[in-house]
Amino acid sequence: MLEAGRLRPPALLVAAHQTAGIGRGTNRWWADEGSLCATLVLPVVPAMPVGQVPLRAGLAVAETLARHLPPRTVQVKWPNDVWMRGRKLAGILSARVREADVIGIGINVTTDLRRAPADVRAIATSLREWLPAPPSRAALLVEIWQAVLATRAATDWMERYRKRHALENRLVLAELNGRLVRGRCEGLDNEGRLRLAVGGAHLAITEATVQLCGRSSGQPKSATATGLEIA
């Protein structure tokens, strides 16, 4: 719609039920009728690097969900996941198109994960598992819209992100150019890149699937890296 000139930011698109969702890289996004699937289309903030877009949006989603859940249980995981006690509660996928930031957000609200594929059930959770009466998708969407707008304008977002970041100062595994790298996460740089200390080197990663050491099989799944700098 943007490419055809039929949509201008700001705009909000919502799917009652998403049947062909996509994830980052080769990953897939599965959802049912209890999932919140929405796309925010916002004007580009000229001073904001594109790498910050999904991080700020992820922080906004995490902070919104945290208001409904027990303290200190909701985390962000670079670059595009929101975790509830180590399981995926939400995902963010963004792109910059024709001077607009397109931010796709999927949240498991009353999602019935018993119907999900086995690989999704193994890593996911939903609000219905933690709350006797989860907020409606419509109410959450209003909160998230307001939170995303506020976080895009915030000057303290990096500090807030760091406090919720599941990988901060943790040993992680990442696949870089076809090889597994084990290092300690040193947080993010201003471009939104993940910084890893590997031996005596300090790596700045633009895009990769990164996993905590010791989680699952110990191997990152569907890992790709499209950008890497050594400082």
N, C-alpha and C positions, 0 to 999 in steps of 0.2 A: 504493500500500500504506500509506503514511503517512496519507494523507487518510482512508482507510477504517479506520484504527486497527489494521491488521494487522501493523505493523512499528514497532519501537521502537529508538532508538539506544542503544548502538552496534551497527551491523550492516554487513555487507559482502555485496554482490551482484556476481556475476561472470558474464559471458556467454562461453560457449565460442566462439560466433560471433555477431557483431552484424550484423543485416541491415537495420536502419532507424535507424542512428545519426543524431543531430542535432548541429549545431554552434551557435555563438553567432549570434544574429540569423537571417539567411537562409542562413548557411553550412551546408554538409553535412559530415558526418564519414564517411569511407569506411574500411572495415576488412575484413580477411580472417581466415582461421583462425590466422594467425601474429601477430595483434594482441592486445594485452592490453586488454580492455575491462572496467572495474570501476567500481562506485559505492560510495563510502564514505558511510555515514550516521552522523553524529556529533552528540552533544549540543551545542547552541549554547553557546559561551563568552560569558557576558553582556557582558564588557568588550570583545569583539572586534567592530569594525564589520564589516558584511556585505561591504564592499568589500575587506577583507583576506583573506577566505576563499580565493578562487582564487589570490591571490598567495602566501600561505603554502603552499598545497598545491602550486602550481607550483614553488616553491623546493624543497620536499621531494622532488618528482619529479626535478628537475634535479640536486640533490646526490646522490641515489641513483644516477642514471644516470652521473654524473661519476665515481663510484668504479670504473666498469667501462671507462671511455673515456680517451683521452689527456688530460693536464692542459689546462685552460683552453680546452676545445673545446665545452663545454656551457653554454648561456646561457638565461636566461628573457627572454621578450618580453611586456611588458604588453599585455593583461591576462591572457592564458590560454595562451600557447604556450611550449614548450621547444624550443630550437634546438640543432642540432649543426652547427657551422660554417656557420651561415646558412640551414639547411634545417630544416623542421619535423620533429621527432622524436616529440613528444607534445603532447597538448592537454588542457585542463582546462575543465570547465563546471560551475558550482555554482549552487545555489539554496537559499534558506532556507524550509523548510516545517515548520509545526507544531513550532516550537522545536527543529528539527533542521537541521543543515547537510548538504545532499546534494551530494556532490562526485563528479562523473563524471570518470574519468581514462582516456584512450586513449593507448597507447604502441605504436609500430611496433617490434616485437621481431624476429620473423622474417618480417615482412610482405613479401610479394612485390609490390613496387610496379610491376612490369611489367604486372600485371593491373589496376592502378588507372586511373581516368579521367585524361585528359591534364592537367587542371588540378591534380590531386593530384600526379601525377608531377613536375610542374614545380616544386613547392615542398617536397616531402617527402623524407625519408630514413628508414632503419630501422637497427636495431642490426646486422642481418645484413650490412650494407654496410661495417661498421667492425670487426666482431669475428668471428674464425673460428668461435667457439663462443659465441654469446650466452647469457646466463643464461636459465633456463626462466622462463616466465610466472609459474609458481607461486612460484618463489624471489624474483622481482622483486616480486611482490605482497606477500609477507611484509615485505621491506625497505621498501616504500613505505608500508604500513600503519604500521609503527613510526616511519618518518620523518615522516609527516604528523602523527601524535600529538605527536611531539617538537617539531615546528615550530610547531604551534598553541599550545604552551606557552612557546615561546622568547621572550626579551626582546630578543635581538640579531638578529631575523629581518630587519629593515629594512636593517641594515648588510650582512648577507650577500646580500640580494636586490640591493642596489645594486651590489655587486661583480660580479654575474653578469648585470646588466640590459643587454640588447643595445642599448637606446635611450638609455642614460645619457649625457648631454652630447653627443648626436648631433642633427643636423638631421633632422627628420621631416616627413612630410605627414600631415595628418588632415582628415577631412571633418566640419565642424561646421555643423549646421543647413543642409545643402545646399551649403556652400561649402568649397573647399579652403583649408586654412591650413597655412602652412609656418612652423615654429618650432624652437627648440632645447629638447630635453627637459631639464628640471631635476630629474628624479627623481619621487618620489612624496610625497604628504602622508600624514598618519596615518590618513586615511580610506581610503587605497588609491587615491586619484585620481592621474592622471598630470598633472604640472605642465609647462606649455609656456611659454616666453618668446617672445612674438610682438610684435615691435616694442617698444613701451614697456609692453605689457600682460603680465600673468602669468595664464595660464588654468589652471584646475583641471578636468580632464575626468573625468566619471564613467564613461562607456562610449563607446568608439569603436574603429574599426579604424584602426590607425596603421602607417605604413610608413616605413622609412628612405628618405631622399631618394636618388635614384639607383638604387634597386632596381627590377628588372623594368621596367615601362613608366613608372615615376615617378608612377603614380596609385594611390592606395589602392583596394583592391577590396572591394566590399560594405561600404562604410564607413557607419556610423551613429553618431550621438551622442545619447544620451538625457539627458545632464546636463552643464551647463557653468556654472562660476562664474568671475568675473573678480576677481582680487585686486589 
